Amino acid sequence: MVKNNKATFAYYASLLAIMIPDLRTQLDNTLADLRIVCYEVKLPSGADAVLIDLNLQTEFDYPQILVVFGCFILLPFKNINQMNYPNYMSNQIQEMRALLGVDPQAAVHIPFSMRKAEAIQSMMGSSSD
């Protein structure tokens, strides 16, 4: 397993654990099974210690946040490949944007490249082996 893939999965699992606290124990176990160690960082005070540049963060309004979170939730439930991933996620984003009333001018992009999406799905499956 490539180190960058582990980091991608750690970010993904950490976000889910924060957003859905009932999943935290399972996600912590999955990370441990994959020998991934995560540390909680309080922002903004802990940003410098872990080299997070807060000036690079993207500003989202609440409906945009819900669309991105929806993409995180949908990812494990679709068998993806190079042919279907971009269209599937783009269609889901458009549907969520419409349902949530996201400003048509606001940018909401697919949050994961194909490579990262595959890495996340692979690690979620490998943790149950």
Rosetta blueprint (number, residue, H / E / L):
1 M L
2 V L
3 K H
4 N H
5 N H
6 K H
7 A H
8 T H
9 F H
10 A H
11 Y H
12 Y H
13 A H
14 S H
15 L H
16 L H
17 A H
18 I H
19 M H
20 I L
21 P H
22 D H
23 L H
24 R H
25 T H
26 Q H
27 L H
28 D H
29 N H
30 T H
31 L H
32 A H
33 D H
34 L L
35 R L
36 I L
37 V L
38 C L
39 Y L
40 E L
41 V L
42 K L
43 L L
44 P L
45 S L
46 G L
47 A L
48 D H
49 A H
50 V H
51 L L
52 I L
53 D L
54 L H
55 N H
56 L H
57 Q L
58 T L
59 E L
60 F L
61 D L
62 Y H
63 P H
64 Q H
65 I H
66 L H
67 V H
68 V H
69 F H
70 G H
71 C H
72 F H
73 I H
74 L H
75 L H
76 P H
77 F H
78 K L
79 N L
80 I L
81 N L
82 Q L
83 M L
84 N L
85 Y H
86 P H
87 N H
88 Y H
89 M H
90 S H
91 N H
92 Q H
93 I H
94 Q H
95 E H
96 M H
97 R H
98 A H
99 L H
100 L H
101 G L
102 V L
103 D L
104 P L
105 Q L
106 A L
107 A L
108 V L
109 H L
110 I L
111 P L
112 F L
113 S L
114 M H
115 R H
116 K H
117 A H
118 E H
119 A H
120 I H
121 Q H
122 S H
123 M H
124 M H
125 G H
126 S H
127 S L
128 S L
129 D L
